[in-house]
Amino acid sequence: MNFEKFIEEFNRVYGSDRPADVAKEFNVSPQVVNNWKLRQQVPYKYSKLLNELKNQEKKTINPANFFSQFPAEMNKSDDSIDILAFIRFFVILIYKNRLKLFGWVLISLLLANIKYSFEEPLYQSSAKILPIVNNQGSSKVSSIASQFGINLSSSDASLDLSSPQLIPDIINSRRMYNSLLVKKFKQKEKNNETALYEILSDSVLTKLDENSMGYRKLISKLSKSISITRYAKNSPLLLITCTFPDPVLAKSMVDEIILSLKEVLNDFKLIRLKQKKAFIENRLNSALNELTEREERLKEFREKNRNIITSPSLKLQSERLMRDSEVQQQIFITLKNQFEIVQIDMVGKDDVLQILDSAQLPMNKISPVLAIYLFFGLFTGVFLGIIHILYKNYESDIFEFFKILN
């Protein structure tokens, strides 16, 4: 037998192609094996012995010998025999080539560790807030407006931009993003403050152009880094979360979002109060004119009719004029009170948010996770190792196995 063919067959049986292992198995000296290699010829005695060992190896994976140890009921199922025989053959094949499998796993784990080392770390900071919605002023204005035939008590009227269900939309609005992008933030490894659009941009930017494609990418990148959700299903608490590569930036972003949110809500509140003030002021002028007109009517009536007491009809008409004047006076007083309340609300600054848990500086990164990378590295290594073993042994062991089954 040719020496190369002999070594190939020996490797299939023993899983090794080293001359020292050949010498050990056949009880000869390494010099003898070296002479075989130089002459490219192996004596017939050892070739025959190797063939016998090879045939004996085939018998160990023969399904007939393997299933003889099982009950007769199992032997009646050809499908069960084929499946169990293939499983046993597969385990033997993997065990014989375990060094190759281990090599693939080791390489995959090494590559996974390298990828983990180059991944950008992400830190997460969050805060819990409670929106404060004061509907007292709006309910009073609605009751006043209803007196004049204007209905403001619908559900849409009580829903404004300070409502808790609209706060996520406010934070995810272009107005909020524009406000955040131009603000300057500190970073962990930098002493000076930098504008957020410069931090998030992949290239050096001198100004922020809202009509450019880069601006849209910045908005998309910022929106993915900010999350606002309800803390619990039936809870009014809102959870604001920011995820960034820098822990200081993540905490600062949460604080800045809360401050900007307060400013935006106060602006919306101020706009609403101005609308209320304009409505009340307009109606107050009308009420004053109507009150003056009714008082003048009452005055003229009394001047023209001096003997009201002696005439029941004149007395009744006088009472009607007095009643209209008093009603108009009460309306004027109510509008005047509400006008003063709105003015006080416009000057005063009430808290629109309550902070339950403020943002904390994150100590540990949330991504990447080494265990996940090692798991995928292990899975990939085992998969590639099995594919490689099956490919290398297809024409030899696997082909002969299916030939035996057929």
Protein Blocks (a to p, Z undefined) as FASTA:
>chain_A
ZZklmmmmmmmmnopabfklmmmmnopafklmmmmmmnopacfklmmmmmmmmmmmmmmm
gmklmmmmpcfklmmpmklmmmmmmmmmmmmmmmmmmmmmmmmmmmmmmmmmmmmmmpcc
dddddddddddddfklmmmmmmmmmmnopafkbfklmpcfkbfklmmmmmmpmklmmmmm
mpccddfkbcbdcdfklmmpmbdcfbdcfkbmklmmmmmmmmmmpccddfbfklcbdcdd
dddfblklmmmmmmmmmmmmmmmmmmmmmmmmmmmmmmmmmmmmmmmmmmmmmmmmmmmm
mmmmmblmlpmklmmmmmmmmmmmmmmmmmmmmmmmmmmmmmmmmmpccdfbdcfbdcdd
dfbdfbdcfklmmmmmmmmmmmmmmmmmmmmmmmmmmmmmmmmmZZ
